[in-house]
Amino acid sequence: MSQINYDSMSDVELKQYFLKHRGDQAAFQAYLDRINQRPRRIVASPDDPDFDEKVQAAIRQKLEAPRSSSQQPNTGLEPTDQE
């Protein structure tokens, strides 16, 4: 059996691979390592007076992102996987 190079896969390819090969713990760990290396976006701090509104706006934006990206024309570029 040959070694699989997870580093050569895009985020989308790696995610698709480990979803098809759920028993491959190395693939799952490679994906987790990759997404944990991404910078985290801070929406609001707990003491922010507008905390609830900012969190709700961020949730709405995240929920609407798949809809808006599916309505955009296909540019031939692979979308980045932000999950």
mmCIF file of the N, C-alpha and C atoms, coordinates in Angstrom:
data_MODEL
# 
_entry.id   MODEL 
# 
loop_
_atom_site.group_PDB 
_atom_site.id 
_atom_site.type_symbol 
_atom_site.label_atom_id 
_atom_site.label_alt_id 
_atom_site.label_comp_id 
_atom_site.label_asym_id 
_atom_site.label_entity_id 
_atom_site.label_seq_id 
_atom_site.pdbx_PDB_ins_code 
_atom_site.Cartn_x 
_atom_site.Cartn_y 
_atom_site.Cartn_z 
_atom_site.occupancy 
_atom_site.B_iso_or_equiv 
_atom_site.pdbx_formal_charge 
_atom_site.auth_seq_id 
_atom_site.auth_comp_id 
_atom_site.auth_asym_id 
_atom_site.auth_atom_id 
_atom_site.pdbx_PDB_model_num 
ATOM 1   N N  . MET A 1 1  ? 0.844   -1.187 0.000   1.00 0.00 ? 1  MET A N  1 
ATOM 2   C CA . MET A 1 1  ? 0.000   0.000  0.000   1.00 0.00 ? 1  MET A CA 1 
ATOM 3   C C  . MET A 1 1  ? 0.884   1.244  0.000   1.00 0.00 ? 1  MET A C  1 
ATOM 4   N N  . SER A 1 2  ? 0.589   2.187  -0.871  1.00 0.00 ? 2  SER A N  1 
ATOM 5   C CA . SER A 1 2  ? 1.409   3.386  -0.973  1.00 0.00 ? 2  SER A CA 1 
ATOM 6   C C  . SER A 1 2  ? 0.959   4.431  0.050   1.00 0.00 ? 2  SER A C  1 
ATOM 7   N N  . GLN A 1 3  ? 1.895   5.278  0.425   1.00 0.00 ? 3  GLN A N  1 
ATOM 8   C CA . GLN A 1 3  ? 1.600   6.364  1.352   1.00 0.00 ? 3  GLN A CA 1 
ATOM 9   C C  . GLN A 1 3  ? 0.846   7.458  0.607   1.00 0.00 ? 3  GLN A C  1 
ATOM 10  N N  . ILE A 1 4  ? -0.128  8.037  1.255   1.00 0.00 ? 4  ILE A N  1 
ATOM 11  C CA . ILE A 1 4  ? -0.911  9.117  0.658   1.00 0.00 ? 4  ILE A CA 1 
ATOM 12  C C  . ILE A 1 4  ? -0.352  10.440 1.151   1.00 0.00 ? 4  ILE A C  1 
ATOM 13  N N  . ASN A 1 5  ? -0.131  11.363 0.225   1.00 0.00 ? 5  ASN A N  1 
ATOM 14  C CA . ASN A 1 5  ? 0.420   12.667 0.579   1.00 0.00 ? 5  ASN A CA 1 
ATOM 15  C C  . ASN A 1 5  ? -0.735  13.644 0.804   1.00 0.00 ? 5  ASN A C  1 
ATOM 16  N N  . TYR A 1 6  ? -1.121  13.806 2.056   1.00 0.00 ? 6  TYR A N  1 
ATOM 17  C CA . TYR A 1 6  ? -2.228  14.693 2.390   1.00 0.00 ? 6  TYR A CA 1 
ATOM 18  C C  . TYR A 1 6  ? -1.872  16.148 2.136   1.00 0.00 ? 6  TYR A C  1 
ATOM 19  N N  . ASP A 1 7  ? -0.583  16.483 2.253   1.00 0.00 ? 7  ASP A N  1 
ATOM 20  C CA . ASP A 1 7  ? -0.158  17.868 2.049   1.00 0.00 ? 7  ASP A CA 1 
ATOM 21  C C  . ASP A 1 7  ? -0.365  18.328 0.610   1.00 0.00 ? 7  ASP A C  1 
ATOM 22  N N  . SER A 1 8  ? -0.375  17.397 -0.332  1.00 0.00 ? 8  SER A N  1 
ATOM 23  C CA . SER A 1 8  ? -0.556  17.782 -1.727  1.00 0.00 ? 8  SER A CA 1 
ATOM 24  C C  . SER A 1 8  ? -2.023  17.998 -2.082  1.00 0.00 ? 8  SER A C  1 
ATOM 25  N N  . MET A 1 9  ? -2.931  17.629 -1.168  1.00 0.00 ? 9  MET A N  1 
ATOM 26  C CA . MET A 1 9  ? -4.365  17.794 -1.410  1.00 0.00 ? 9  MET A CA 1 
ATOM 27  C C  . MET A 1 9  ? -4.819  19.180 -0.981  1.00 0.00 ? 9  MET A C  1 
ATOM 28  N N  . SER A 1 10 ? -5.800  19.711 -1.708  1.00 0.00 ? 10 SER A N  1 
ATOM 29  C CA . SER A 1 10 ? -6.427  20.954 -1.266  1.00 0.00 ? 10 SER A CA 1 
ATOM 30  C C  . SER A 1 10 ? -7.288  20.651 -0.044  1.00 0.00 ? 10 SER A C  1 
ATOM 31  N N  . ASP A 1 11 ? -7.772  21.674 0.614   1.00 0.00 ? 11 ASP A N  1 
ATOM 32  C CA . ASP A 1 11 ? -8.646  21.464 1.773   1.00 0.00 ? 11 ASP A CA 1 
ATOM 33  C C  . ASP A 1 11 ? -9.883  20.669 1.374   1.00 0.00 ? 11 ASP A C  1 
ATOM 34  N N  . VAL A 1 12 ? -10.467 21.021 0.237   1.00 0.00 ? 12 VAL A N  1 
ATOM 35  C CA . VAL A 1 12 ? -11.678 20.345 -0.227  1.00 0.00 ? 12 VAL A CA 1 
ATOM 36  C C  . VAL A 1 12 ? -11.379 18.885 -0.555  1.00 0.00 ? 12 VAL A C  1 
ATOM 37  N N  . GLU A 1 13 ? -10.268 18.645 -1.249  1.00 0.00 ? 13 GLU A N  1 
ATOM 38  C CA . GLU A 1 13 ? -9.893  17.272 -1.598  1.00 0.00 ? 13 GLU A CA 1 
ATOM 39  C C  . GLU A 1 13 ? -9.645  16.428 -0.352  1.00 0.00 ? 13 GLU A C  1 
ATOM 40  N N  . LEU A 1 14 ? -8.947  16.994 0.622   1.00 0.00 ? 14 LEU A N  1 
ATOM 41  C CA . LEU A 1 14 ? -8.659  16.258 1.848   1.00 0.00 ? 14 LEU A CA 1 
ATOM 42  C C  . LEU A 1 14 ? -9.941  15.945 2.610   1.00 0.00 ? 14 LEU A C  1 
ATOM 43  N N  . LYS A 1 15 ? -10.837 16.910 2.675   1.00 0.00 ? 15 LYS A N  1 
ATOM 44  C CA . LYS A 1 15 ? -12.106 16.680 3.356   1.00 0.00 ? 15 LYS A CA 1 
ATOM 45  C C  . LYS A 1 15 ? -12.900 15.581 2.646   1.00 0.00 ? 15 LYS A C  1 
ATOM 46  N N  . GLN A 1 16 ? -12.972 15.647 1.341   1.00 0.00 ? 16 GLN A N  1 
ATOM 47  C CA . GLN A 1 16 ? -13.690 14.616 0.578   1.00 0.00 ? 16 GLN A CA 1 
ATOM 48  C C  . GLN A 1 16 ? -13.039 13.251 0.778   1.00 0.00 ? 16 GLN A C  1 
ATOM 49  N N  . TYR A 1 17 ? -11.706 13.228 0.806   1.00 0.00 ? 17 TYR A N  1 
ATOM 50  C CA . TYR A 1 17 ? -10.994 11.958 0.985   1.00 0.00 ? 17 TYR A CA 1 
ATOM 51  C C  . TYR A 1 17 ? -11.335 11.332 2.337   1.00 0.00 ? 17 TYR A C  1 
ATOM 52  N N  . PHE A 1 18 ? -11.231 12.121 3.421   1.00 0.00 ? 18 PHE A N  1 
ATOM 53  C CA . PHE A 1 18 ? -11.470 11.477 4.715   1.00 0.00 ? 18 PHE A CA 1 
ATOM 54  C C  . PHE A 1 18 ? -12.938 11.150 4.929   1.00 0.00 ? 18 PHE A C  1 
ATOM 55  N N  . LEU A 1 19 ? -13.846 11.856 4.246   1.00 0.00 ? 19 LEU A N  1 
ATOM 56  C CA . LEU A 1 19 ? -15.255 11.475 4.339   1.00 0.00 ? 19 LEU A CA 1 
ATOM 57  C C  . LEU A 1 19 ? -15.520 10.150 3.623   1.00 0.00 ? 19 LEU A C  1 
ATOM 58  N N  . LYS A 1 20 ? -14.772 9.873  2.557   1.00 0.00 ? 20 LYS A N  1 
ATOM 59  C CA . LYS A 1 20 ? -14.913 8.606  1.846   1.00 0.00 ? 20 LYS A CA 1 
ATOM 60  C C  . LYS A 1 20 ? -14.147 7.474  2.532   1.00 0.00 ? 20 LYS A C  1 
ATOM 61  N N  . HIS A 1 21 ? -13.109 7.826  3.288   1.00 0.00 ? 21 HIS A N  1 
ATOM 62  C CA . HIS A 1 21 ? -12.267 6.836  3.953   1.00 0.00 ? 21 HIS A CA 1 
ATOM 63  C C  . HIS A 1 21 ? -12.273 7.115  5.457   1.00 0.00 ? 21 HIS A C  1 
ATOM 64  N N  . ARG A 1 22 ? -13.435 6.957  6.059   1.00 0.00 ? 22 ARG A N  1 
ATOM 65  C CA . ARG A 1 22 ? -13.626 7.324  7.455   1.00 0.00 ? 22 ARG A CA 1 
ATOM 66  C C  . ARG A 1 22 ? -12.729 6.565  8.424   1.00 0.00 ? 22 ARG A C  1 
ATOM 67  N N  . GLY A 1 23 ? -12.217 5.445  8.012   1.00 0.00 ? 23 GLY A N  1 
ATOM 68  C CA . GLY A 1 23 ? -11.324 4.682  8.876   1.00 0.00 ? 23 GLY A CA 1 
ATOM 69  C C  . GLY A 1 23 ? -9.889  5.189  8.851   1.00 0.00 ? 23 GLY A C  1 
ATOM 70  N N  . ASP A 1 24 ? -9.583  6.106  7.945   1.00 0.00 ? 24 ASP A N  1 
ATOM 71  C CA . ASP A 1 24 ? -8.219  6.630  7.815   1.00 0.00 ? 24 ASP A CA 1 
ATOM 72  C C  . ASP A 1 24 ? -8.005  7.751  8.837   1.00 0.00 ? 24 ASP A C  1 
ATOM 73  N N  . GLN A 1 25 ? -7.526  7.356  9.998   1.00 0.00 ? 25 GLN A N  1 
ATOM 74  C CA . GLN A 1 25 ? -7.325  8.317  11.086  1.00 0.00 ? 25 GLN A CA 1 
ATOM 75  C C  . GLN A 1 25 ? -6.259  9.349  10.740  1.00 0.00 ? 25 GLN A C  1 
ATOM 76  N N  . ALA A 1 26 ? -5.265  8.967  9.947   1.00 0.00 ? 26 ALA A N  1 
ATOM 77  C CA . ALA A 1 26 ? -4.210  9.908  9.560   1.00 0.00 ? 26 ALA A CA 1 
ATOM 78  C C  . ALA A 1 26 ? -4.781  11.033 8.698   1.00 0.00 ? 26 ALA A C  1 
ATOM 79  N N  . ALA A 1 27 ? -5.715  10.693 7.807   1.00 0.00 ? 27 ALA A N  1 
ATOM 80  C CA . ALA A 1 27 ? -6.344  11.714 6.961   1.00 0.00 ? 27 ALA A CA 1 
ATOM 81  C C  . ALA A 1 27 ? -7.171  12.670 7.818   1.00 0.00 ? 27 ALA A C  1 
ATOM 82  N N  . PHE A 1 28 ? -7.918  12.106 8.749   1.00 0.00 ? 28 PHE A N  1 
ATOM 83  C CA . PHE A 1 28 ? -8.730  12.938 9.639   1.00 0.00 ? 28 PHE A CA 1 
ATOM 84  C C  . PHE A 1 28 ? -7.843  13.858 10.468  1.00 0.00 ? 28 PHE A C  1 
ATOM 85  N N  . GLN A 1 29 ? -6.750  13.331 11.001  1.00 0.00 ? 29 GLN A N  1 
ATOM 86  C CA . GLN A 1 29 ? -5.840  14.142 11.805  1.00 0.00 ? 29 GLN A CA 1 
ATOM 87  C C  . GLN A 1 29 ? -5.181  15.225 10.956  1.00 0.00 ? 29 GLN A C  1 
ATOM 88  N N  . ALA A 1 30 ? -4.821  14.888 9.716   1.00 0.00 ? 30 ALA A N  1 
ATOM 89  C CA . ALA A 1 30 ? -4.222  15.881 8.819   1.00 0.00 ? 30 ALA A CA 1 
ATOM 90  C C  . ALA A 1 30 ? -5.192  17.027 8.561   1.00 0.00 ? 30 ALA A C  1 
ATOM 91  N N  . TYR A 1 31 ? -6.475  16.698 8.384   1.00 0.00 ? 31 TYR A N  1 
ATOM 92  C CA . TYR A 1 31 ? -7.479  17.740 8.153   1.00 0.00 ? 31 TYR A CA 1 
ATOM 93  C C  . TYR A 1 31 ? -7.660  18.602 9.402   1.00 0.00 ? 31 TYR A C  1 
ATOM 94  N N  . LEU A 1 32 ? -7.751  17.962 10.564  1.00 0.00 ? 32 LEU A N  1 
ATOM 95  C CA . LEU A 1 32 ? -7.891  18.728 11.809  1.00 0.00 ? 32 LEU A CA 1 
ATOM 96  C C  . LEU A 1 32 ? -6.687  19.633 12.031  1.00 0.00 ? 32 LEU A C  1 
ATOM 97  N N  . ASP A 1 33 ? -5.487  19.115 11.788  1.00 0.00 ? 33 ASP A N  1 
ATOM 98  C CA . ASP A 1 33 ? -4.278  19.933 11.949  1.00 0.00 ? 33 ASP A CA 1 
ATOM 99  C C  . ASP A 1 33 ? -4.320  21.136 11.025  1.00 0.00 ? 33 ASP A C  1 
ATOM 100 N N  . ARG A 1 34 ? -4.777  20.904 9.798   1.00 0.00 ? 34 ARG A N  1 
ATOM 101 C CA . ARG A 1 34 ? -4.824  21.985 8.818   1.00 0.00 ? 34 ARG A CA 1 
ATOM 102 C C  . ARG A 1 34 ? -5.816  23.071 9.232   1.00 0.00 ? 34 ARG A C  1 
ATOM 103 N N  . ILE A 1 35 ? -7.014  22.681 9.648   1.00 0.00 ? 35 ILE A N  1 
ATOM 104 C CA . ILE A 1 35 ? -7.991  23.714 9.993   1.00 0.00 ? 35 ILE A CA 1 
ATOM 105 C C  . ILE A 1 35 ? -7.645  24.393 11.315  1.00 0.00 ? 35 ILE A C  1 
ATOM 106 N N  . ASN A 1 36 ? -6.947  23.708 12.203  1.00 0.00 ? 36 ASN A N  1 
ATOM 107 C CA . ASN A 1 36 ? -6.552  24.337 13.458  1.00 0.00 ? 36 ASN A CA 1 
ATOM 108 C C  . ASN A 1 36 ? -5.403  25.322 13.289  1.00 0.00 ? 36 ASN A C  1 
ATOM 109 N N  . GLN A 1 37 ? -4.707  25.282 12.160  1.00 0.00 ? 37 GLN A N  1 
ATOM 110 C CA . GLN A 1 37 ? -3.620  26.221 11.888  1.00 0.00 ? 37 GLN A CA 1 
ATOM 111 C C  . GLN A 1 37 ? -4.136  27.541 11.320  1.00 0.00 ? 37 GLN A C  1 
ATOM 112 N N  . ARG A 1 38 ? -5.384  27.563 10.912  1.00 0.00 ? 38 ARG A N  1 
ATOM 113 C CA . ARG A 1 38 ? -5.963  28.788 10.352  1.00 0.00 ? 38 ARG A CA 1 
ATOM 114 C C  . ARG A 1 38 ? -6.122  29.842 11.438  1.00 0.00 ? 38 ARG A C  1 
ATOM 115 N N  . PRO A 1 39 ? -5.944  31.093 11.076  1.00 0.00 ? 39 PRO A N  1 
ATOM 116 C CA . PRO A 1 39 ? -6.183  32.148 12.061  1.00 0.00 ? 39 PRO A CA 1 
ATOM 117 C C  . PRO A 1 39 ? -7.662  32.195 12.434  1.00 0.00 ? 39 PRO A C  1 
ATOM 118 N N  . ARG A 1 40 ? -7.906  32.427 13.669  1.00 0.00 ? 40 ARG A N  1 
ATOM 119 C CA . ARG A 1 40 ? -9.292  32.482 14.158  1.00 0.00 ? 40 ARG A CA 1 
ATOM 120 C C  . ARG A 1 40 ? -9.789  33.922 14.122  1.00 0.00 ? 40 ARG A C  1 
ATOM 121 N N  . ARG A 1 41 ? -11.010 34.069 13.676  1.00 0.00 ? 41 ARG A N  1 
ATOM 122 C CA . ARG A 1 41 ? -11.626 35.388 13.603  1.00 0.00 ? 41 ARG A CA 1 
ATOM 123 C C  . ARG A 1 41 ? -12.388 35.640 14.898  1.00 0.00 ? 41 ARG A C  1 
ATOM 124 N N  . ILE A 1 42 ? -12.057 36.695 15.587  1.00 0.00 ? 42 ILE A N  1 
ATOM 125 C CA . ILE A 1 42 ? -12.744 37.041 16.828  1.00 0.00 ? 42 ILE A CA 1 
ATOM 126 C C  . ILE A 1 42 ? -13.898 37.975 16.486  1.00 0.00 ? 42 ILE A C  1 
ATOM 127 N N  . VAL A 1 43 ? -15.097 37.544 16.835  1.00 0.00 ? 43 VAL A N  1 
ATOM 128 C CA . VAL A 1 43 ? -16.305 38.297 16.507  1.00 0.00 ? 43 VAL A CA 1 
ATOM 129 C C  . VAL A 1 43 ? -16.526 39.394 17.538  1.00 0.00 ? 43 VAL A C  1 
ATOM 130 N N  . ALA A 1 44 ? -16.434 39.047 18.802  1.00 0.00 ? 44 ALA A N  1 
ATOM 131 C CA . ALA A 1 44 ? -16.659 40.013 19.885  1.00 0.00 ? 44 ALA A CA 1 
ATOM 132 C C  . ALA A 1 44 ? -16.071 39.442 21.172  1.00 0.00 ? 44 ALA A C  1 
ATOM 133 N N  . SER A 1 45 ? -15.657 40.316 22.051  1.00 0.00 ? 45 SER A N  1 
ATOM 134 C CA . SER A 1 45 ? -15.177 39.863 23.361  1.00 0.00 ? 45 SER A CA 1 
ATOM 135 C C  . SER A 1 45 ? -16.371 39.783 24.313  1.00 0.00 ? 45 SER A C  1 
ATOM 136 N N  . PRO A 1 46 ? -16.273 38.954 25.348  1.00 0.00 ? 46 PRO A N  1 
ATOM 137 C CA . PRO A 1 46 ? -17.406 38.772 26.267  1.00 0.00 ? 46 PRO A CA 1 
ATOM 138 C C  . PRO A 1 46 ? -17.901 40.066 26.931  1.00 0.00 ? 46 PRO A C  1 
ATOM 139 N N  . ASP A 1 47 ? -17.013 41.027 27.118  1.00 0.00 ? 47 ASP A N  1 
ATOM 140 C CA . ASP A 1 47 ? -17.431 42.263 27.779  1.00 0.00 ? 47 ASP A CA 1 
ATOM 141 C C  . ASP A 1 47 ? -17.905 43.337 26.799  1.00 0.00 ? 47 ASP A C  1 
ATOM 142 N N  . ASP A 1 48 ? -18.008 43.000 25.525  1.00 0.00 ? 48 ASP A N  1 
ATOM 143 C CA . ASP A 1 48 ? -18.481 43.925 24.500  1.00 0.00 ? 48 ASP A CA 1 
ATOM 144 C C  . ASP A 1 48 ? -19.969 44.190 24.719  1.00 0.00 ? 48 ASP A C  1 
ATOM 145 N N  . PRO A 1 49 ? -20.395 45.449 24.789  1.00 0.00 ? 49 PRO A N  1 
ATOM 146 C CA . PRO A 1 49 ? -21.817 45.741 25.010  1.00 0.00 ? 49 PRO A CA 1 
ATOM 147 C C  . PRO A 1 49 ? -22.712 45.273 23.850  1.00 0.00 ? 49 PRO A C  1 
ATOM 148 N N  . ASP A 1 50 ? -22.152 45.124 22.658  1.00 0.00 ? 50 ASP A N  1 
ATOM 149 C CA . ASP A 1 50 ? -22.920 44.661 21.497  1.00 0.00 ? 50 ASP A CA 1 
ATOM 150 C C  . ASP A 1 50 ? -22.652 43.193 21.192  1.00 0.00 ? 50 ASP A C  1 
ATOM 151 N N  . PHE A 1 51 ? -22.262 42.429 22.209  1.00 0.00 ? 51 PHE A N  1 
ATOM 152 C CA . PHE A 1 51 ? -21.879 41.024 22.031  1.00 0.00 ? 51 PHE A CA 1 
ATOM 153 C C  . PHE A 1 51 ? -22.951 40.224 21.299  1.00 0.00 ? 51 PHE A C  1 
ATOM 154 N N  . ASP A 1 52 ? -24.185 40.254 21.804  1.00 0.00 ? 52 ASP A N  1 
ATOM 155 C CA . ASP A 1 52 ? -25.261 39.450 21.213  1.00 0.00 ? 52 ASP A CA 1 
ATOM 156 C C  . ASP A 1 52 ? -25.498 39.804 19.745  1.00 0.00 ? 52 ASP A C  1 
ATOM 157 N N  . GLU A 1 53 ? -25.530 41.084 19.444  1.00 0.00 ? 53 GLU A N  1 
ATOM 158 C CA . GLU A 1 53 ? -25.787 41.510 18.068  1.00 0.00 ? 53 GLU A CA 1 
ATOM 159 C C  . GLU A 1 53 ? -24.651 41.074 17.137  1.00 0.00 ? 53 GLU A C  1 
ATOM 160 N N  . LYS A 1 54 ? -23.417 41.197 17.604  1.00 0.00 ? 54 LYS A N  1 
ATOM 161 C CA . LYS A 1 54 ? -22.274 40.817 16.768  1.00 0.00 ? 54 LYS A CA 1 
ATOM 162 C C  . LYS A 1 54 ? -22.236 39.312 16.520  1.00 0.00 ? 54 LYS A C  1 
ATOM 163 N N  . VAL A 1 55 ? -22.543 38.534 17.539  1.00 0.00 ? 55 VAL A N  1 
ATOM 164 C CA . VAL A 1 55 ? -22.559 37.079 17.381  1.00 0.00 ? 55 VAL A CA 1 
ATOM 165 C C  . VAL A 1 55 ? -23.675 36.664 16.433  1.00 0.00 ? 55 VAL A C  1 
ATOM 166 N N  . GLN A 1 56 ? -24.842 37.245 16.594  1.00 0.00 ? 56 GLN A N  1 
ATOM 167 C CA . GLN A 1 56 ? -25.957 36.917 15.707  1.00 0.00 ? 56 GLN A CA 1 
ATOM 168 C C  . GLN A 1 56 ? -25.646 37.318 14.257  1.00 0.00 ? 56 GLN A C  1 
ATOM 169 N N  . ALA A 1 57 ? -24.999 38.454 14.066  1.00 0.00 ? 57 ALA A N  1 
ATOM 170 C CA . ALA A 1 57 ? -24.631 38.891 12.715  1.00 0.00 ? 57 ALA A CA 1 
ATOM 171 C C  . ALA A 1 57 ? -23.612 37.927 12.100  1.00 0.00 ? 57 ALA A C  1 
ATOM 172 N N  . ALA A 1 58 ? -22.656 37.465 12.900  1.00 0.00 ? 58 ALA A N  1 
ATOM 173 C CA . ALA A 1 58 ? -21.662 36.516 12.398  1.00 0.00 ? 58 ALA A CA 1 
ATOM 174 C C  . ALA A 1 58 ? -22.310 35.188 12.023  1.00 0.00 ? 58 ALA A C  1 
ATOM 175 N N  . ILE A 1 59 ? -23.275 34.746 12.812  1.00 0.00 ? 59 ILE A N  1 
ATOM 176 C CA . ILE A 1 59 ? -23.990 33.501 12.508  1.00 0.00 ? 59 ILE A CA 1 
ATOM 177 C C  . ILE A 1 59 ? -24.786 33.654 11.224  1.00 0.00 ? 59 ILE A C  1 
ATOM 178 N N  . ARG A 1 60 ? -25.486 34.784 11.077  1.00 0.00 ? 60 ARG A N  1 
ATOM 179 C CA . ARG A 1 60 ? -26.250 35.027 9.847   1.00 0.00 ? 60 ARG A CA 1 
ATOM 180 C C  . ARG A 1 60 ? -25.327 35.036 8.625   1.00 0.00 ? 60 ARG A C  1 
ATOM 181 N N  . GLN A 1 61 ? -24.187 35.694 8.770   1.00 0.00 ? 61 GLN A N  1 
ATOM 182 C CA . GLN A 1 61 ? -23.234 35.772 7.665   1.00 0.00 ? 61 GLN A CA 1 
ATOM 183 C C  . GLN A 1 61 ? -22.731 34.378 7.287   1.00 0.00 ? 61 GLN A C  1 
ATOM 184 N N  . LYS A 1 62 ? -22.445 33.558 8.269   1.00 0.00 ? 62 LYS A N  1 
ATOM 185 C CA . LYS A 1 62 ? -21.967 32.201 8.006   1.00 0.00 ? 62 LYS A CA 1 
ATOM 186 C C  . LYS A 1 62 ? -23.050 31.364 7.333   1.00 0.00 ? 62 LYS A C  1 
ATOM 187 N N  . LEU A 1 63 ? -24.290 31.515 7.771   1.00 0.00 ? 63 LEU A N  1 
ATOM 188 C CA . LEU A 1 63 ? -25.393 30.755 7.186   1.00 0.00 ? 63 LEU A CA 1 
ATOM 189 C C  . LEU A 1 63 ? -25.705 31.204 5.764   1.00 0.00 ? 63 LEU A C  1 
ATOM 190 N N  . GLU A 1 64 ? -25.533 32.485 5.469   1.00 0.00 ? 64 GLU A N  1 
ATOM 191 C CA . GLU A 1 64 ? -25.839 33.011 4.150   1.00 0.00 ? 64 GLU A CA 1 
ATOM 192 C C  . GLU A 1 64 ? -24.700 32.790 3.159   1.00 0.00 ? 64 GLU A C  1 
ATOM 193 N N  . ALA A 1 65 ? -23.504 32.519 3.624   1.00 0.00 ? 65 ALA A N  1 
ATOM 194 C CA . ALA A 1 65 ? -22.352 32.358 2.734   1.00 0.00 ? 65 ALA A CA 1 
ATOM 195 C C  . ALA A 1 65 ? -22.550 31.252 1.707   1.00 0.00 ? 65 ALA A C  1 
ATOM 196 N N  . PRO A 1 66 ? -23.050 30.069 2.079   1.00 0.00 ? 66 PRO A N  1 
ATOM 197 C CA . PRO A 1 66 ? -23.242 29.031 1.046   1.00 0.00 ? 66 PRO A CA 1 
ATOM 198 C C  . PRO A 1 66 ? -24.241 29.444 -0.025  1.00 0.00 ? 66 PRO A C  1 
ATOM 199 N N  . ARG A 1 67 ? -25.283 30.161 0.354   1.00 0.00 ? 67 ARG A N  1 
ATOM 200 C CA . ARG A 1 67 ? -26.281 30.610 -0.618  1.00 0.00 ? 67 ARG A CA 1 
ATOM 201 C C  . ARG A 1 67 ? -25.680 31.601 -1.602  1.00 0.00 ? 67 ARG A C  1 
ATOM 202 N N  . SER A 1 68 ? -24.959 32.576 -1.100  1.00 0.00 ? 68 SER A N  1 
ATOM 203 C CA . SER A 1 68 ? -24.420 33.605 -1.982  1.00 0.00 ? 68 SER A CA 1 
ATOM 204 C C  . SER A 1 68 ? -23.329 33.043 -2.877  1.00 0.00 ? 68 SER A C  1 
ATOM 205 N N  . SER A 1 69 ? -22.542 32.082 -2.389  1.00 0.00 ? 69 SER A N  1 
ATOM 206 C CA . SER A 1 69 ? -21.490 31.517 -3.236  1.00 0.00 ? 69 SER A CA 1 
ATOM 207 C C  . SER A 1 69 ? -22.070 30.639 -4.324  1.00 0.00 ? 69 SER A C  1 
ATOM 208 N N  . SER A 1 70 ? -23.230 30.017 -4.076  1.00 0.00 ? 70 SER A N  1 
ATOM 209 C CA . SER A 1 70 ? -23.835 29.181 -5.107  1.00 0.00 ? 70 SER A CA 1 
ATOM 210 C C  . SER A 1 70 ? -24.498 30.019 -6.186  1.00 0.00 ? 70 SER A C  1 
ATOM 211 N N  . GLN A 1 71 ? -24.751 31.290 -5.915  1.00 0.00 ? 71 GLN A N  1 
ATOM 212 C CA . GLN A 1 71 ? -25.394 32.159 -6.888  1.00 0.00 ? 71 GLN A CA 1 
ATOM 213 C C  . GLN A 1 71 ? -24.374 32.901 -7.744  1.00 0.00 ? 71 GLN A C  1 
ATOM 214 N N  . GLN A 1 72 ? -23.098 32.824 -7.380  1.00 0.00 ? 72 GLN A N  1 
ATOM 215 C CA . GLN A 1 72 ? -22.080 33.517 -8.136  1.00 0.00 ? 72 GLN A CA 1 
ATOM 216 C C  . GLN A 1 72 ? -21.675 32.682 -9.340  1.00 0.00 ? 72 GLN A C  1 
ATOM 217 N N  . PRO A 1 73 ? -21.222 33.327 -10.410 1.00 0.00 ? 73 PRO A N  1 
ATOM 218 C CA . PRO A 1 73 ? -20.814 32.576 -11.598 1.00 0.00 ? 73 PRO A CA 1 
ATOM 219 C C  . PRO A 1 73 ? -19.591 31.711 -11.306 1.00 0.00 ? 73 PRO A C  1 
ATOM 220 N N  . ASN A 1 74 ? -19.482 30.618 -12.034 1.00 0.00 ? 74 ASN A N  1 
ATOM 221 C CA . ASN A 1 74 ? -18.364 29.708 -11.871 1.00 0.00 ? 74 ASN A CA 1 
ATOM 222 C C  . ASN A 1 74 ? -17.142 30.316 -12.539 1.00 0.00 ? 74 ASN A C  1 
ATOM 223 N N  . THR A 1 75 ? -16.088 30.572 -11.777 1.00 0.00 ? 75 THR A N  1 
ATOM 224 C CA . THR A 1 75 ? -14.878 31.182 -12.314 1.00 0.00 ? 75 THR A CA 1 
ATOM 225 C C  . THR A 1 75 ? -13.835 30.147 -12.671 1.00 0.00 ? 75 THR A C  1 
ATOM 226 N N  . GLY A 1 76 ? -14.131 28.874 -12.375 1.00 0.00 ? 76 GLY A N  1 
ATOM 227 C CA . GLY A 1 76 ? -13.159 27.834 -12.635 1.00 0.00 ? 76 GLY A CA 1 
ATOM 228 C C  . GLY A 1 76 ? -12.181 27.643 -11.500 1.00 0.00 ? 76 GLY A C  1 
ATOM 229 N N  . LEU A 1 77 ? -12.277 28.492 -10.497 1.00 0.00 ? 77 LEU A N  1 
ATOM 230 C CA . LEU A 1 77 ? -11.400 28.378 -9.346  1.00 0.00 ? 77 LEU A CA 1 
ATOM 231 C C  . LEU A 1 77 ? -12.109 27.576 -8.265  1.00 0.00 ? 77 LEU A C  1 
ATOM 232 N N  . GLU A 1 78 ? -11.345 26.763 -7.556  1.00 0.00 ? 78 GLU A N  1 
ATOM 233 C CA . GLU A 1 78 ? -11.911 25.963 -6.485  1.00 0.00 ? 78 GLU A CA 1 
ATOM 234 C C  . GLU A 1 78 ? -12.172 26.848 -5.282  1.00 0.00 ? 78 GLU A C  1 
ATOM 235 N N  . PRO A 1 79 ? -13.357 26.792 -4.677  1.00 0.00 ? 79 PRO A N  1 
ATOM 236 C CA . PRO A 1 79 ? -13.622 27.621 -3.502  1.00 0.00 ? 79 PRO A CA 1 
ATOM 237 C C  . PRO A 1 79 ? -12.803 27.145 -2.318  1.00 0.00 ? 79 PRO A C  1 
ATOM 238 N N  . THR A 1 80 ? -12.452 28.061 -1.444  1.00 0.00 ? 80 THR A N  1 
ATOM 239 C CA . THR A 1 80 ? -11.737 27.667 -0.234  1.00 0.00 ? 80 THR A CA 1 
ATOM 240 C C  . THR A 1 80 ? -12.725 27.086 0.746   1.00 0.00 ? 80 THR A C  1 
ATOM 241 N N  . ASP A 1 81 ? -12.293 26.123 1.507   1.00 0.00 ? 81 ASP A N  1 
ATOM 242 C CA . ASP A 1 81 ? -13.147 25.446 2.472   1.00 0.00 ? 81 ASP A CA 1 
ATOM 243 C C  . ASP A 1 81 ? -12.932 26.102 3.830   1.00 0.00 ? 81 ASP A C  1 
ATOM 244 N N  . GLN A 1 82 ? -13.910 26.786 4.340   1.00 0.00 ? 82 GLN A N  1 
ATOM 245 C CA . GLN A 1 82 ? -13.802 27.508 5.601   1.00 0.00 ? 82 GLN A CA 1 
ATOM 246 C C  . GLN A 1 82 ? -14.407 26.781 6.775   1.00 0.00 ? 82 GLN A C  1 
ATOM 247 N N  . GLU A 1 83 ? -14.770 25.543 6.686   1.00 0.00 ? 83 GLU A N  1 
ATOM 248 C CA . GLU A 1 83 ? -15.403 24.810 7.773   1.00 0.00 ? 83 GLU A CA 1 
ATOM 249 C C  . GLU A 1 83 ? -14.411 24.361 8.778   1.00 0.00 ? 83 GLU A C  1 
# 
